[in-house]
Amino acid sequence: MQTEEMRLDGNAVAGSLLDVFAVDVTAALATCAGCGAERLVGALLEYGHGMGVVLRCPGCDAVMLRVVRAGGSVRVDASGVSLLAIPSD
């Protein structure tokens, strides 16, 4: 089978993505890209304001997650998280 025959677009993983993103992410274990500390998302320090939410590492104060609602969508910047382990059933 050719590579092109196996390639699908992102819609093919809709079910898998629903399994990942339709859960309480506060129970997920996030690894800080700054210091390597592992914390539950629910244990990160929240700085909220009118424009969105910023979650920081309690150990090194690095920004781990940013969540903003704008333009009819939710925008998530997880560049401060090197790994996010979301518990599955």
ZAKOLNU-906959 format. One line per field, with one value per atom (N, C-alpha, C): residue number from 1; residue in one letter; atom name; x, y, z. Coordinates in steps of 0.2 Angstrom, whole numbers, plus 5000, padded with zeros to 4 digits. Example, Ala and Ser with C-alpha at 12.3 -4.5 7.8 and 13.67 -1.06 7.14 Angstrom:
residues 2
k c(1	1	1	2	2	2)
r c(A	A	A	S	S	S)
a c(N	CA	C	N	CA	C)
c1 c(5066	5062	5066	5064	5068	5064)
c2 c(4972	4978	4984	4989	4995	5000)
c3 c(5039	5039	5039	5035	5036	5039)
END
This chain:
residues 89
k c(1	1	1	2	2	2	3	3	3	4	4	4	5	5	5	6	6	6	7	7	7	8	8	8	9	9	9	10	10	10	11	11	11	12	12	12	13	13	13	14	14	14	15	15	15	16	16	16	17	17	17	18	18	18	19	19	19	20	20	20	21	21	21	22	22	22	23	23	23	24	24	24	25	25	25	26	26	26	27	27	27	28	28	28	29	29	29	30	30	30	31	31	31	32	32	32	33	33	33	34	34	34	35	35	35	36	36	36	37	37	37	38	38	38	39	39	39	40	40	40	41	41	41	42	42	42	43	43	43	44	44	44	45	45	45	46	46	46	47	47	47	48	48	48	49	49	49	50	50	50	51	51	51	52	52	52	53	53	53	54	54	54	55	55	55	56	56	56	57	57	57	58	58	58	59	59	59	60	60	60	61	61	61	62	62	62	63	63	63	64	64	64	65	65	65	66	66	66	67	67	67	68	68	68	69	69	69	70	70	70	71	71	71	72	72	72	73	73	73	74	74	74	75	75	75	76	76	76	77	77	77	78	78	78	79	79	79	80	80	80	81	81	81	82	82	82	83	83	83	84	84	84	85	85	85	86	86	86	87	87	87	88	88	88	89	89	89)
r c(M	M	M	Q	Q	Q	T	T	T	E	E	E	E	E	E	M	M	M	R	R	R	L	L	L	D	D	D	G	G	G	N	N	N	A	A	A	V	V	V	A	A	A	G	G	G	S	S	S	L	L	L	L	L	L	D	D	D	V	V	V	F	F	F	A	A	A	V	V	V	D	D	D	V	V	V	T	T	T	A	A	A	A	A	A	L	L	L	A	A	A	T	T	T	C	C	C	A	A	A	G	G	G	C	C	C	G	G	G	A	A	A	E	E	E	R	R	R	L	L	L	V	V	V	G	G	G	A	A	A	L	L	L	L	L	L	E	E	E	Y	Y	Y	G	G	G	H	H	H	G	G	G	M	M	M	G	G	G	V	V	V	V	V	V	L	L	L	R	R	R	C	C	C	P	P	P	G	G	G	C	C	C	D	D	D	A	A	A	V	V	V	M	M	M	L	L	L	R	R	R	V	V	V	V	V	V	R	R	R	A	A	A	G	G	G	G	G	G	S	S	S	V	V	V	R	R	R	V	V	V	D	D	D	A	A	A	S	S	S	G	G	G	V	V	V	S	S	S	L	L	L	L	L	L	A	A	A	I	I	I	P	P	P	S	S	S	D	D	D)
a c(N	CA	C	N	CA	C	N	CA	C	N	CA	C	N	CA	C	N	CA	C	N	CA	C	N	CA	C	N	CA	C	N	CA	C	N	CA	C	N	CA	C	N	CA	C	N	CA	C	N	CA	C	N	CA	C	N	CA	C	N	CA	C	N	CA	C	N	CA	C	N	CA	C	N	CA	C	N	CA	C	N	CA	C	N	CA	C	N	CA	C	N	CA	C	N	CA	C	N	CA	C	N	CA	C	N	CA	C	N	CA	C	N	CA	C	N	CA	C	N	CA	C	N	CA	C	N	CA	C	N	CA	C	N	CA	C	N	CA	C	N	CA	C	N	CA	C	N	CA	C	N	CA	C	N	CA	C	N	CA	C	N	CA	C	N	CA	C	N	CA	C	N	CA	C	N	CA	C	N	CA	C	N	CA	C	N	CA	C	N	CA	C	N	CA	C	N	CA	C	N	CA	C	N	CA	C	N	CA	C	N	CA	C	N	CA	C	N	CA	C	N	CA	C	N	CA	C	N	CA	C	N	CA	C	N	CA	C	N	CA	C	N	CA	C	N	CA	C	N	CA	C	N	CA	C	N	CA	C	N	CA	C	N	CA	C	N	CA	C	N	CA	C	N	CA	C	N	CA	C	N	CA	C	N	CA	C	N	CA	C	N	CA	C	N	CA	C	N	CA	C	N	CA	C	N	CA	C	N	CA	C)
c1 c(5004	5000	5004	5003	5007	5005	5010	5009	5003	5002	4996	4990	4990	4983	4982	4987	4986	4984	4986	4985	4978	4976	4969	4970	4964	4965	4963	4963	4962	4955	4950	4944	4943	4948	4948	4949	4952	4953	4948	4943	4938	4936	4935	4933	4938	4944	4950	4951	4950	4951	4946	4940	4934	4935	4938	4940	4945	4950	4955	4952	4949	4947	4940	4936	4930	4930	4936	4937	4939	4939	4941	4949	4951	4959	4962	4959	4962	4965	4963	4966	4972	4973	4979	4985	4991	4997	5001	5003	5007	5014	5019	5026	5028	5031	5033	5039	5038	5044	5050	5048	5053	5058	5055	5059	5058	5053	5053	5048	5045	5041	5035	5032	5026	5020	5015	5009	5003	4998	4991	4989	4986	4983	4980	4976	4972	4976	4983	4987	4991	4991	4994	4991	4995	4993	4989	4983	4979	4979	4980	4980	4975	4969	4963	4962	4959	4957	4953	4950	4945	4947	4954	4956	4957	4957	4958	4961	4964	4967	4974	4979	4985	4987	4989	4991	4999	5002	5009	5011	5017	5020	5021	5019	5020	5028	5032	5039	5043	5042	5047	5043	5037	5032	5032	5034	5034	5027	5025	5018	5018	5013	5012	5006	5001	4995	4992	4989	4985	4979	4973	4967	4963	4961	4958	4951	4946	4940	4940	4940	4940	4938	4935	4933	4928	4924	4920	4924	4930	4933	4937	4939	4943	4951	4955	4962	4966	4970	4974	4981	4986	4993	4996	4998	5001	5009	5012	5019	5023	5021	5024	5024	5020	5019	5023	5028	5032	5028	5024	5020	5013	5008	5001	4998	4998	4996	4989	4984	4977	4974	4972	4969	4964	4964	4959	4955	4949	4945	4948)
c2 c(4994	5000	5006	5011	5017	5022	5026	5031	5035	5037	5042	5038	5032	5028	5027	5028	5027	5034	5039	5046	5049	5051	5054	5061	5065	5072	5071	5076	5076	5074	5075	5072	5065	5061	5054	5052	5057	5056	5059	5061	5065	5061	5055	5051	5051	5050	5050	5056	5062	5069	5070	5068	5069	5065	5059	5056	5060	5063	5067	5074	5077	5084	5085	5079	5079	5077	5079	5076	5082	5081	5086	5086	5091	5092	5094	5096	5098	5092	5086	5079	5077	5081	5079	5081	5077	5078	5082	5088	5093	5093	5093	5093	5100	5104	5111	5111	5115	5115	5119	5123	5127	5123	5120	5117	5109	5106	5099	5096	5101	5098	5096	5091	5088	5090	5092	5094	5093	5092	5091	5098	5099	5105	5109	5105	5109	5112	5110	5113	5119	5120	5126	5132	5138	5144	5148	5150	5153	5161	5164	5171	5173	5175	5176	5183	5185	5192	5192	5198	5199	5196	5195	5193	5185	5182	5175	5172	5167	5163	5161	5162	5160	5156	5150	5145	5145	5146	5146	5140	5138	5133	5136	5132	5134	5134	5130	5129	5135	5136	5141	5147	5147	5153	5154	5149	5149	5148	5152	5151	5144	5140	5134	5133	5136	5136	5143	5145	5151	5149	5151	5150	5156	5158	5164	5162	5165	5165	5171	5170	5176	5174	5178	5177	5170	5169	5163	5156	5156	5150	5151	5145	5145	5143	5147	5147	5145	5139	5136	5136	5140	5139	5135	5129	5125	5124	5129	5129	5128	5130	5129	5122	5118	5111	5106	5103	5098	5092	5090	5084	5085	5083	5083	5076	5073	5066	5066	5065	5065	5058	5057	5050	5048	5041	5038	5033	5032	5027	5020)
c3 c(5000	5000	5000	4996	4995	5001	5003	5008	5007	5001	4999	5000	5000	5001	5008	5013	5020	5023	5019	5022	5022	5028	5028	5031	5031	5034	5042	5045	5052	5054	5050	5052	5053	5051	5052	5060	5063	5070	5075	5072	5076	5083	5082	5088	5093	5091	5096	5099	5095	5098	5103	5102	5106	5113	5113	5119	5123	5120	5123	5126	5122	5124	5127	5128	5131	5138	5142	5149	5153	5160	5164	5164	5161	5160	5167	5172	5178	5181	5179	5182	5178	5172	5168	5171	5170	5173	5167	5169	5165	5167	5162	5163	5161	5165	5164	5159	5153	5148	5151	5156	5159	5164	5169	5174	5175	5171	5171	5176	5181	5186	5183	5186	5184	5189	5187	5191	5188	5192	5189	5187	5181	5179	5184	5188	5193	5199	5199	5204	5201	5195	5192	5195	5195	5197	5192	5193	5188	5189	5183	5183	5177	5180	5175	5175	5169	5168	5162	5160	5155	5148	5147	5140	5140	5146	5146	5152	5152	5158	5156	5161	5161	5167	5165	5170	5171	5177	5178	5182	5181	5185	5192	5198	5205	5206	5203	5205	5202	5195	5192	5189	5190	5188	5180	5176	5169	5167	5162	5159	5155	5157	5155	5150	5151	5147	5147	5141	5140	5136	5139	5136	5135	5129	5127	5122	5124	5120	5115	5109	5104	5097	5094	5087	5086	5091	5090	5092	5094	5096	5102	5105	5111	5108	5110	5108	5114	5113	5118	5116	5120	5119	5125	5123	5128	5127	5124	5122	5129	5134	5141	5144	5140	5143	5138	5141	5136	5135	5140	5140	5144	5141	5145	5145	5151	5151	5154	5149	5151	5153	5159	5161	5157	5155	5151	5156	5154	5158	5157)
END
